[in-house]
Structures are given as structure tokens and as C-alpha cells.
Amino acid sequence: MTKKQEWITMFIVCDMINFYMQDTGSALVPAMNKVYTSQVFDKLQDIESGLYCEGSGFVYDLFKTEMEYGKLKQLEA
């Protein structure tokens, strides 16, 4: 992972944590725990997935779907 990819990923993760806190009223540490232990976070770290190229909102929607279903789920278009 290049430095640029690391920075992009870090900003997406920060946004995800903030979105989760706003949506749920969660405190910082529990929100960080949810995000950092998610499958979406793992995919975001995998450069081959290309997920880091997507916007924060898109990645957060994937995260919300994972939280709802307990796993990553392919969304129908």
C-alpha cells in the first residue's frame, strides 16, 4: 500500500466512524471497535479490492449493510 492509499483509507475510516457515531449516538471507542472489526474494514485494507477508490458514503453504506445482515451482502442494483 502506498502512502497515498494509506491516507485515503484513513480518511474513509474516519468518515465511517463519524457517520456511525451520528447514526447511532455511539461514543468514539465503541464506534471505532465496530468499524475496525468489520469485514468492510478488512476489504478496505485490501488494495486489490479497490474499495479505497470509492467514496466514504458508498463504503459506509456497505458497512451499514454488514451491520444489518451480520456479513457483507451483495446489493441488488
Beta strands, then each sheet from edge to edge (+ up, - down):
end
